[in-house]
Amino acid sequence: MYPGVALLAIIVQLTIIIGVIVFAVKLLNRITEIAGSQKSIAESQAKLISLLSKKQTTQDSADS
């Protein structure tokens, strides 16, 4: 009986360890995905600011 309980305890521990590793990998992938999205948003905002400054410069030249 005791070998069966010991084996069950080892299986439970391995299952928990594997679950933690899978969770960590999925979390890392999600964080990487979010970082990529944030980079894309920052690039889009930089382009928007560039376009707005060009538009402002063009309007200032036309007003003069």
C-alpha positions as CSV (number, residue, x, y, z in Angstrom):
1,M,0.0,0.0,0.0
2,Y,2.8,2.4,0.8
3,P,4.5,2.1,-2.5
4,G,1.2,3.0,-4.2
5,V,0.8,6.1,-2.0
6,A,4.4,7.1,-2.6
7,L,3.9,6.7,-6.4
8,L,0.7,8.8,-6.3
9,A,2.5,11.5,-4.3
10,I,5.3,11.6,-6.9
11,I,2.8,11.8,-9.8
12,V,1.0,14.6,-8.1
13,Q,4.2,16.6,-7.5
14,L,5.3,16.0,-11.1
15,T,1.9,17.2,-12.4
16,I,2.1,20.4,-10.3
17,I,5.7,21.1,-11.5
18,I,4.7,20.5,-15.2
19,G,1.6,22.7,-14.7
20,V,3.8,25.5,-13.3
21,I,6.2,25.2,-16.2
22,V,3.4,25.3,-18.8
23,F,1.8,28.3,-17.0
24,A,5.2,30.2,-17.0
25,V,5.8,29.5,-20.7
26,K,2.2,30.7,-21.6
27,L,2.7,33.8,-19.5
28,L,6.0,34.6,-21.1
29,N,4.5,34.2,-24.6
30,R,1.6,36.5,-23.6
31,I,4.0,39.1,-22.2
32,T,6.0,39.0,-25.4
33,E,2.9,39.4,-27.4
34,I,1.8,42.4,-25.3
35,A,5.3,44.0,-25.7
36,G,5.0,43.6,-29.5
37,S,1.6,45.3,-29.4
38,Q,2.9,48.2,-27.3
39,K,5.8,48.7,-29.7
40,S,3.4,48.8,-32.6
41,I,1.2,51.3,-30.8
42,A,4.3,53.5,-30.0
43,E,5.4,53.4,-33.7
44,S,1.9,54.4,-34.8
45,Q,1.8,57.3,-32.4
46,A,5.2,58.5,-33.6
47,K,4.0,58.4,-37.2
48,L,0.8,60.3,-36.2
49,I,2.9,63.0,-34.4
50,S,5.1,63.3,-37.5
51,L,2.1,63.7,-39.8
52,L,0.5,66.3,-37.5
53,S,3.8,68.3,-37.3
54,K,4.0,68.3,-41.1
55,K,0.4,69.4,-41.4
56,Q,1.0,72.2,-38.9
57,T,4.2,73.3,-40.8
58,T,2.2,73.3,-44.0
59,Q,-0.6,75.4,-42.5
60,D,1.9,77.8,-41.0
61,S,3.6,78.3,-44.4
62,A,0.2,78.8,-46.1
63,D,-0.9,81.4,-43.4
64,S,2.3,83.4,-43.9
